[in-house]
Amino acid sequence: MLIYTWNEIICMVLAAIAIDLVIGDPKWPTHPVIRIGRWISWMEKRLRRRTSITPHALKWRGVVLALSTMLAACGIMLALTWAAGEIHPWLGYAVTTWFISTTIAVKGLKDAAMLVAVPLAAGNLADARKYTGYIVGRDTAQLDEGELTRAVVETVAENTVDGVISPLIFALIGGAPLAMLYRAANTLDSMVGYKNERYLHFGWASARWDDVMNWIPARLTGLLLVLSAAVQPRMDALRAARSISRFARLHPSPNSGIPESAVAGALGIELGGRNVYGTVISERARMGWPLRPLSRKDINAAVRLLYGATGWMAGGLLCALWVLN
């Protein structure tokens, strides 16, 4: 059983949100994203077996990697959800709901942010740097409290799109198969979508496809973050909206600047600036107005905005369910 009514798919998405909020990322069986990552690594080794490959050939091999990964993820989900629905409709609902929940990461994002916030509050910069290094690609060894806070706030803001709103939108359109296809595209971008010597050509298709899939969700996320700021104490929704309008386009990504500038505006802080990646120094566009210095409390505030955006999304789905009934 693969054809669901709007009522059914909305109910499953809402249940998936609830599962993620309570359980978070499943530790067993192996998380689907980990399996997708293993597939990407396996495919990359085989597509790069030749030591001398032209940039044009690398681009086409990157296209093969992107298409094979997304089609495999979607196809496996189609097979699993169809088989479960054939056994019993309620098993189909349960399997679909469970796998949708594995594509979102509200609790996972919050937990990762708190792993940094707690040692920061205790003045333990060593642990804060270590745990920040788990969630960002930049060097963290020399970062102070403000820079560690900035790294985490930027990650929470950006992943409000990648880890929550985007997979929910694709789940609403195509259930677990399309949500997992999106998760595969996002994993591809996080693993090979870099503009460095190794991945500039090979990861081109993965990076572009991730940009395309996140284009509408990123703009919806900007709206949801503004709405979230409107109901949070000591946050400014109007400033968040103005920040999106003023700064989002300055970000190198067509999508990431929207949630980052929204969060910066809502909190009255400045995000962006100097990042170090190995021996490479990257100067990112600065977003927001630095009305005050960054503080570790901004990590908690960013998490509240994440939960607020998720709540507005869930509220919208509940309203849609009421209208449909």
PyMOL commands that set and color helices and strands:
alter all, ss='L'
color gray80, all
select helices_A, chain A and resi 6-23+32-47+55-87+89-102+106-121+125-135+145-192+204-230+237-250+257-267+297-324
alter helices_A, ss='H'
color red, helices_A
select strands_A, chain A and resi 274-277+280-283
alter strands_A, ss='S'
color yellow, strands_A
deselect
rebuild
show_as cartoon
